[in-house]
Amino acid sequence: MVTAENIKAQLKALLVHRRGVDFNLLYSPVFNYVHEFFAEGEVMSGYCIGPLTRAGKQVRGGKWLAICTNRQLILLHKGLLSGLTHFEIPLADITGFTSKLRWWSNIIKIQDKTVEWEMFQLNKTDLHFFELALNEAIAAQKK
């Protein structure tokens, strides 16, 4: 069974190669719930944090955590009053994704079989990091 400590260890291993990122400043309380959506043998390969829209409409106010694993894309939001909201998208269902670097808001759009997801107001380095991880995970899934 995957535990919260396993998730912390995976996240720390990802951040080893990223200079200037302090794990203690990055770590959000929503990371405490990530292990509930991981299967045995599932490994985190990237993440990003930002507001989320689904089919052009904002899903919930606040920041969402998007985590790319070797099997799926997990979208998590922990609200103060609304509780935990999540979406799980298998990598096989992702038909394409695009990213845009803008002066005021970096965006990634992910298209699955039924709807288009968009995360915006992303940090430039987080966007690049997440895009590479998602691209590699999808390519590995298709093999």
N, C-alpha and C positions, 0 to 999 in steps of 0.2 A: 504494500500500500504506500502511496506517495504521501509524504507529510509536508507540513509548512517548512520544516527545516531543510528538506530536499529541495524545495523551490528556492529558498534563500541561497543554498549552495550553488544551484544552477545559475541563479542571477549573478552571484558573485563571480562565477567562472566566466560568464559573458562579459562582465565589466572589467576583467583583467586587461583586456586589449583596448579599452577605451580610456584614454588619458583625461584627467581632470574631472572624472565623475566620482562623486563621493557616495558610496553605497548608503550611508546613514541619511543623507539628504534626499536621495532618490526614493528610498523604500517607503511605499505608501501603504496604509492599512488595508487596501484592497488586495494586496499581495498575500495577505493572510488567508484568503479564500480561494486562491488559485488552485491549490492542491486538490480541492474537491472535484475539479473538472479534468484532472489528469488521469490517464490510464497508466497501468504499470508499463514501464519502458518508454514512456513519452518524455521527450526532452525539449526544453525551451530553447529556441534559437534566436528570438528577437522580440522586442516589445516597442510600443510607443504609447503616448498618453495625450489625449485631446478630446474635444467635443465630437459627438457622433451624430450623423444623420442617416436615415434609412429612407430611400426613395424620395429624397429632397426634404423630408420632415425631420426635425430634431427628435431624437428618441427620448431622451431625458436630459434635463439641464445638468451641467457639470461635466467633469472630465471622466472619460472612459479609458480603461486600460485594454489595449489590444495585444495579445500574446500569440506569437506564431510558434507552433511546435512542429515536430516531425509528422504529425497526423492531422492537425486541425488548427483553425484560427479561433481563438477565444476572445470574446468581447465582454468585459466586466465593468459594472458600475455599482458602487456602494453608496447609497444615499443615506442621509441622516434619518429621514423619516420613511423613505420608501423601501428600505432594505436592499437586498442584493438582486440585481437584474443581470442576466447574462444571455449571450447568444453563442452557440457553437456552430462553426461552419467547417465541415470536412474539406480538406484541401482538394479532394477530387471534385467538389462542387464549385470551386472557384474557376470562373471562365476567363478572367483577366483582371489586371489592375494597372492603374496609371498613377503617376505622382506629378505634382507641379510645385516647383519652388517659386514662391512669390515674395515680393518685397515685404508684405505685411502678414501673410498667412500661408504656410506650407500645407499642402493638401495631398492626401492619398485616397484614391477611389478604388474600391474593390467590388467587382461584379461577380455575383454567384448565379446559380441557375434561375433564381426568381427575382432578385432585387439588387439594387446598387447601394453600397454602403460608402459613406464618405467621412473621413476624419480630417479635421482642420486645426489650425493654430498649433501645428506640430513644430517642435524644435528641428532645425535643419539637420543636425547630426543624428537625432533620433529617427528622422524620416529616412535618411540614407541607410542607417543601420537596419531598420525594420524592412525596408524595401529589398535589401540584399538577402536578408534571412527568409523573407516570404518567397522571393524568386528561387532561391536554392531549395526550399522545402517543396515547392510545387514541381520543380524539375525532378527532384528525387522521387516524388510520389508518382510521376508519370513513367518512371523507368520500370 
